Amino acid sequence: MHFVDAKGILSAKNGMNIYRGCTHGCIYCDSRSRCYQINHDFEDIEVKQNAPELLERALRSKRKKCMIGTGAMCDPYMHCEEQLEMTRKCLALIDHYEFGLAIQTKSDRILRDLDLLKSINQKAKCVVQMTLTTYDEALCRKIEPGVCTTKRRYEVLKILHENGIPTVVWMSPILPFINDTKENLDGILEYCIRAGVYGIICFGIGMTLREGNREYFYRALDHHFPGMKERYQRRYGYAYEAASDNNKPLMKRFHELCGRHHIVSDMDKVFSYLHEFPESAGYEQMRLFGEE
């Protein structure tokens, strides 16, 4: 772990990464790709130590409330968050200035901040996104070794739902020849149904393989699934997209089950929901007077 002073914290679309790198060890992690220019050891977490100060400055300067996103690149609830509490400090600012939050994680550490999530949701809107890829617990421990298993994440989703916080699941990536099965799909969707999730983001049954994450993934395959790397190389070569041969029937079943249980599976609708800020009466009044 090392500390830096960042120049800015919010992207043009109001997303932020408090940390760079990750200690979850997921074998498929696209964030390891060289195109993201994380020029240090991926497990040597870069901490933007001035993130709260930068965020407060950014929120105070905004003339219109919006949703603030975090977690799309690097998980905000890695192991170091237990001691540093950088994510909690930033959530407290989002709550104080009454902005919305769309936060993504794989970790049950998010429950530590349930008080802030509830407060944000009461004042504006809070959506928690969790990644579920692997229903089988033993397989999950191989694929996502440094974070709580899918069953525990389902329990977290259920707790959030019981506290009135809407949730979205990322069912991605699904690894060809490993968990691209009907049994895996049905197990994940059963969790989503029982947890009352609003929607599921699924880009298709498959994964991406880019320089940086491809090499790490192949080393993990050699360790956990001997012979699987060669199968990938024969099937996909150096292609960026590694779509499962089961993509068509599984995606058909995915949309059918989601429709049957009133879970939004249209990705455009889910992404719109994540970015939509429910304007308060005060902001409606500001718009009437021509302020933006």
Buried (B, 14 or more C-beta within 10 A) or exposed (E): BEEEEBEEBBEEEBBBBBBBBBBBBBBBBBBBBEEBEBEEEBEEBBBBBBBBBBBBBBBEEEEEBBBBBBBBBBBBBBBBBEEBBBBBBBBBBBBBBBBBBBBBBBBBBBBBBBBBBBBBBEBBBBBBBBBBBBBBEEBBBBBBBBBBBBEBBBBBBBBBBEEEBBBBBBBBBBBBBBBBBEEBBBBBBBBBBEBBBBBBBBBBBBBBBBEBBBEBBBEBBEEBBEEBBEEBEEBBEEEEEBBBEBBEEBBEBBBEBBEEBEBBBBEEEBBEBBBBBEBEEEBEEBEEEEEE
